[in-house]
């Protein structure tokens, strides 16, 4: 763990980009909902909060982007699996942002 933390701190943008990419790939490309993906990304994001000292603004920014994604998915496909997944991710990141704001 001592060697992993400095490596992660050097590659902060890459780690955060990877997490966001996994979220959007889950929404767009996967047809089934998987709790394993959801909980693994949430655990990795909570670890990233500790390692990188992330602020709640980032979680709210991701939530805003998820809201736009959910709205556009609803406009083009109506109620679909991708719209529901975007709504689930939106609620989860809003909850993370609220809890994180409360702790700040």
BALOBA-1460 file (C-alpha; in Angstrom, 3 decimals):
// residues 104
<rec num="1" residu="x" x="0.000" y="0.000" z="0.000"/>
<rec num="2" residu="x" x="2.918" y="2.338" z="0.669"/>
<rec num="3" residu="x" x="4.072" y="2.042" z="-2.962"/>
<rec num="4" residu="x" x="0.575" y="2.239" z="-4.400"/>
<rec num="5" residu="x" x="-0.471" y="5.554" z="-2.812"/>
<rec num="6" residu="x" x="2.286" y="7.721" z="-4.392"/>
<rec num="7" residu="x" x="1.623" y="6.094" z="-7.767"/>
<rec num="8" residu="x" x="-2.086" y="6.890" z="-7.508"/>
<rec num="9" residu="x" x="-1.402" y="10.471" z="-6.413"/>
<rec num="10" residu="x" x="0.793" y="11.000" z="-9.474"/>
<rec num="11" residu="x" x="-1.959" y="9.672" z="-11.746"/>
<rec num="12" residu="x" x="-4.974" y="11.406" z="-10.185"/>
<rec num="13" residu="x" x="-6.548" y="12.512" z="-13.473"/>
<rec num="14" residu="x" x="-6.159" y="9.049" z="-14.964"/>
<rec num="15" residu="x" x="-7.820" y="7.341" z="-12.003"/>
<rec num="16" residu="x" x="-10.754" y="9.762" z="-11.940"/>
<rec num="17" residu="x" x="-11.167" y="9.529" z="-15.719"/>
<rec num="18" residu="x" x="-11.207" y="5.753" z="-15.465"/>
<rec num="19" residu="x" x="-13.925" y="5.839" z="-12.782"/>
<rec num="20" residu="x" x="-16.107" y="8.203" z="-14.810"/>
<rec num="21" residu="x" x="-15.540" y="6.133" z="-17.953"/>
<rec num="22" residu="x" x="-16.677" y="2.978" z="-16.149"/>
<rec num="23" residu="x" x="-19.854" y="4.766" z="-15.041"/>
<rec num="24" residu="x" x="-20.697" y="5.992" z="-18.524"/>
<rec num="25" residu="x" x="-19.820" y="2.646" z="-20.112"/>
<rec num="26" residu="x" x="-22.151" y="0.969" z="-17.621"/>
<rec num="27" residu="x" x="-24.963" y="3.331" z="-18.568"/>
<rec num="28" residu="x" x="-24.507" y="3.187" z="-22.326"/>
<rec num="29" residu="x" x="-23.184" y="-0.266" z="-23.194"/>
<rec num="30" residu="x" x="-24.374" y="-2.755" z="-20.583"/>
<rec num="31" residu="x" x="-27.989" y="-3.890" z="-20.846"/>
<rec num="32" residu="x" x="-28.274" y="-5.442" z="-17.397"/>
<rec num="33" residu="x" x="-27.794" y="-3.777" z="-14.051"/>
<rec num="34" residu="x" x="-24.982" y="-5.193" z="-11.955"/>
<rec num="35" residu="x" x="-24.597" y="-4.492" z="-8.266"/>
<rec num="36" residu="x" x="-20.975" y="-5.594" z="-8.466"/>
<rec num="37" residu="x" x="-20.138" y="-2.722" z="-10.812"/>
<rec num="38" residu="x" x="-22.099" y="-0.196" z="-8.770"/>
<rec num="39" residu="x" x="-20.579" y="-1.096" z="-5.420"/>
<rec num="40" residu="x" x="-17.053" y="-1.486" z="-6.776"/>
<rec num="41" residu="x" x="-17.153" y="1.979" z="-8.359"/>
<rec num="42" residu="x" x="-18.610" y="3.494" z="-5.172"/>
<rec num="43" residu="x" x="-15.907" y="1.866" z="-3.051"/>
<rec num="44" residu="x" x="-13.186" y="3.015" z="-5.442"/>
<rec num="45" residu="x" x="-14.612" y="6.544" z="-5.433"/>
<rec num="46" residu="x" x="-14.678" y="6.607" z="-1.628"/>
<rec num="47" residu="x" x="-11.037" y="5.464" z="-1.592"/>
<rec num="48" residu="x" x="-10.250" y="8.210" z="-4.115"/>
<rec num="49" residu="x" x="-11.903" y="10.735" z="-1.806"/>
<rec num="50" residu="x" x="-9.508" y="9.742" z="0.973"/>
<rec num="51" residu="x" x="-6.371" y="9.512" z="-1.183"/>
<rec num="52" residu="x" x="-6.886" y="12.636" z="-3.308"/>
<rec num="53" residu="x" x="-8.784" y="14.750" z="-0.734"/>
<rec num="54" residu="x" x="-11.618" y="15.305" z="-3.207"/>
<rec num="55" residu="x" x="-14.238" y="17.904" z="-2.426"/>
<rec num="56" residu="x" x="-17.985" y="17.452" z="-2.687"/>
<rec num="57" residu="x" x="-18.083" y="19.786" z="-5.688"/>
<rec num="58" residu="x" x="-16.691" y="16.987" z="-7.861"/>
<rec num="59" residu="x" x="-19.486" y="14.608" z="-6.833"/>
<rec num="60" residu="x" x="-22.063" y="17.314" z="-7.563"/>
<rec num="61" residu="x" x="-20.436" y="18.029" z="-10.939"/>
<rec num="62" residu="x" x="-20.609" y="14.330" z="-11.832"/>
<rec num="63" residu="x" x="-24.242" y="14.356" z="-10.664"/>
<rec num="64" residu="x" x="-25.009" y="17.304" z="-12.921"/>
<rec num="65" residu="x" x="-23.474" y="15.525" z="-15.896"/>
<rec num="66" residu="x" x="-25.451" y="12.377" z="-15.035"/>
<rec num="67" residu="x" x="-28.642" y="14.455" z="-14.881"/>
<rec num="68" residu="x" x="-28.001" y="15.794" z="-18.380"/>
<rec num="69" residu="x" x="-27.232" y="12.281" z="-19.579"/>
<rec num="70" residu="x" x="-30.434" y="10.924" z="-18.020"/>
<rec num="71" residu="x" x="-32.514" y="13.726" z="-19.534"/>
<rec num="72" residu="x" x="-31.097" y="13.217" z="-23.020"/>
<rec num="73" residu="x" x="-31.545" y="9.440" z="-22.741"/>
<rec num="74" residu="x" x="-35.160" y="9.972" z="-21.702"/>
<rec num="75" residu="x" x="-35.784" y="12.325" z="-24.628"/>
<rec num="76" residu="x" x="-34.393" y="9.941" z="-27.234"/>
<rec num="77" residu="x" x="-35.447" y="6.528" z="-25.898"/>
<rec num="78" residu="x" x="-38.112" y="7.152" z="-23.278"/>
<rec num="79" residu="x" x="-38.048" y="4.931" z="-20.243"/>
<rec num="80" residu="x" x="-35.271" y="2.478" z="-20.944"/>
<rec num="81" residu="x" x="-32.566" y="0.575" z="-19.110"/>
<rec num="82" residu="x" x="-29.987" y="3.287" z="-19.792"/>
<rec num="83" residu="x" x="-32.301" y="5.991" z="-18.420"/>
<rec num="84" residu="x" x="-32.890" y="3.965" z="-15.277"/>
<rec num="85" residu="x" x="-29.163" y="3.318" z="-14.820"/>
<rec num="86" residu="x" x="-28.375" y="7.009" z="-15.226"/>
<rec num="87" residu="x" x="-31.007" y="7.797" z="-12.581"/>
<rec num="88" residu="x" x="-29.491" y="5.260" z="-10.185"/>
<rec num="89" residu="x" x="-26.000" y="6.684" z="-10.648"/>
<rec num="90" residu="x" x="-27.415" y="10.210" z="-10.241"/>
<rec num="91" residu="x" x="-29.029" y="9.371" z="-6.901"/>
<rec num="92" residu="x" x="-25.905" y="7.606" z="-5.652"/>
<rec num="93" residu="x" x="-23.581" y="10.484" z="-6.524"/>
<rec num="94" residu="x" x="-26.015" y="13.026" z="-5.088"/>
<rec num="95" residu="x" x="-26.016" y="11.020" z="-1.848"/>
<rec num="96" residu="x" x="-22.209" y="10.870" z="-1.866"/>
<rec num="97" residu="x" x="-22.026" y="14.623" z="-2.475"/>
<rec num="98" residu="x" x="-24.496" y="15.399" z="0.317"/>
<rec num="99" residu="x" x="-22.715" y="13.161" z="2.826"/>
<rec num="100" residu="x" x="-19.364" y="14.567" z="1.792"/>
<rec num="101" residu="x" x="-20.641" y="18.161" z="2.059"/>
<rec num="102" residu="x" x="-21.997" y="17.401" z="5.509"/>
<rec num="103" residu="x" x="-18.596" y="16.069" z="6.613"/>
<rec num="104" residu="x" x="-16.744" y="19.090" z="5.222"/>
